[in-house]
Amino acid sequence: MNEFARHLRQTVLTALAGLLLAAPAAAQEISSAYTDLVIEEHCTTYAEAAPDEGGDWANLVCTGYRGYPVFVFYGDARESLFYGFPPAGDLAPAWESFDGFNSTGPKIEWRLETRGDRSVPFATIHRWFVSDPDDPDEQVQVLVVAKVGQPQERDGCAVGYVVAQGNGDANTKARRVADSVARDFVCGADQPSIEQGSVALPSFTRTEN
């Protein structure tokens, strides 16, 4: 084999190796899409406390992202949300919420994995407002990262918490958690990731239904 042939062969092999290394990145792209969540506009109540029960709870299903619904379970001025397809039944597998009075913001960020012409949401990032137990007039803002329930697995839950106060790059941190943790997270077994800020993360509870 002459020098030119050896050089050409090496060039081709190097190019092929580069294509093989680049293939996963080219085949998979992660991006964001945003949807609105305004209870009065985007949700339908399908179960709630009867007037004579004296309770304060309601279950709602809301518009999400391209057929992926959002479920809101409300009780005693607290919310628990499930993004995507839950197991059969009226409730998600677990009640997940902060212990203090809380509510969610009007915008949801969906993290999408795109392969070819198909985009699948695998995580959400949603801002919560939680009453400070030491000062009821103050609220702690937390970006909650959740795994999206897929039509087959129907497994979804919170996978991470990023306190917004004191975190100038809170959204970037939340996306990092979503992209690195959500897809392989085992709900009910794995522990959520926590990013503290200038104030402590409010206490939260996961209770199996």
N, C-alpha and C positions, 0 to 999 in steps of 0.2 A: 504494500500500500504506500503510494507516494505521499509527500508532505501535504499537498493540496487535498487529497482524499481524506487523510487523517484529520485535517483541520475541518473539512466539511462534515465529517462524521461526528466530531466533537461538538460542532455548532448545533447540529440537529438534535443530538442527545441532550444538550443543555437546554435547548428550546422546549423539547418534550418534557423534561423535568420541571421546567418553569410552568408549563401548562398544567401539569398534574398537581403541582403545589397550589396553583391559583384556582383550580376547579372548584373547591368547596366555597371559596369566597364569591366566585362568580355565580354559583348555583343558589346561594342563599344571601338574601339582602334583608336587613332589618330597618324598618322605618316606623313612623308614627302617623296615626290618624286621630282626629278629635271629634267627639260627639257631645251634644248638650244633654244635660239631665235636669230638667225642671219638672218637679213632681206634677204640677197642675197641667202641664202641657204634654208630657211624654210618658205618663204612667197611667195604668188602669188598676184600680183596687179590685182584687178578686176574693179577699177575705178580710173581715174586720170584726172588732168587738161589737156585739149587739148593744143597743142603747140601754137595755135593762141589766147588762152585765156589770156595768161600772168599771170596765177595764179601759185601757188605752193602748190598743195595738192594731196594726193593719199589715196585710201582705199585699205588695204591689208588683206588677210586672211592667217593665219600661222598655222603650225603644233603645237599642244599643247600636252595635256596628254590623251592618249588612247581615241581618238575621240572627246575630248573637244577642240575646236579650240581656237585660239587667234586672235582677230581682232586688227589691227593697223590702226588708222586714223591719217594721217600726214597732217600738214598744217603750213606753215610759220615757219619752223624749230622748231615745237612743235609737241608732240605726245599725242594721247589719246588712251588708250587701253581698250578692253573689253575681259574678259576671260570667255570662255564657250559659251553658246547658247544665242544669242541676240534675241530680237523681230524681226519679219519679216521686211525686208527692208535693205537698203544699210548701214544704220548707227545704232549705239547703241542709247539707249534712251537719252543719254546726252554726251556732250563733256566735259571730265574731264581732266584737264591738269594744269601744272604750268604756271604762266604768263610769266616767263622768258624762254628763249630758253632752250630746254631740249631734252634729249634722254634717252632711256632705256638700261639697261645692257643686256648681252647675256645669262643670266641664270635666270630661273623662278623656285621658290620653290612652290610646290603644297601641301597644307595641305589636308590629306585624312582621311575620316572617314570610318573605316572598320567594317562591321558587317558580321560575318561568312566569306564567300569567296567573298564578294562584297565590293569593295573600291570605294568611291565616293569623288572626289575633291570638297571641299566646299569653299576654299579660296586660294589665291595666295599671295606670297611675292616677290616683284620685285624691284630691285635697279634702281633708277632714278638718272640722273646727270643733275643738273639744274644750269644754269649760274647765278652767283652772280651779282645782279644789281649794286652793289657798286664796283665790280672788275670783269670785263668781262673775265679776265684770270683765275679766280677761279671758281670752281664748288662746289655746295652743293650736297651731296649725301643723298638721302632720300629712305628709304624702304617703299614702298607703299603696303599696305595690301588691297586686293580687294576680294569682294564676287564673287563667280563663278556662272554664269548663268546656271541653270539646264534645261534639256529638257522640263520640265513641266512649271516651273515658268518663266524662261527666264529673271530673274532679277539679275543684277550684277552691281557693282559700287565700288568705293573706300570706305573702311570703317575705314581706319586708316593710319596715317603718322608717321614714326619714323625717326628723323634726325640721320644719322649715325655718323657724327662728334661729338665727346664728349660722345658717347654712346658705351662703350666697349661691352655691352651686347645687342646691337641693334637688332640682329637676334632673341635673346630670347624674347625681348619685342615684336617684330613683331609677333612671333608665339603666344604669349600670347593674343595679340589683335585678331589675326585670330581665335583662338580656342574659345575665350569667346564672340566675338562680331559678327563675319561674318554671321553665320547661321541664326540669328534672326534679322539682320539689315534690315531696311526698306529703300530702296534707294529713295532718293528725300525727305525723311521726317526726318530720323535720322541724327545726326551730327557725322562726323568721329572723331575718337579718335586721339589725337595729343600728341606725345612724343618729346619734344624739346631736343636739344643737346647743344653743345658749340656755335653753330650758330643758328640763327633763322630759322624756317621753311619758305621756300620761299612761297610767295602768290600763291594761286591756285584758279581755277575757275571751277564751274560746271554750264553748260548751257544746258538747255533742247533742244533737237533737234526738 
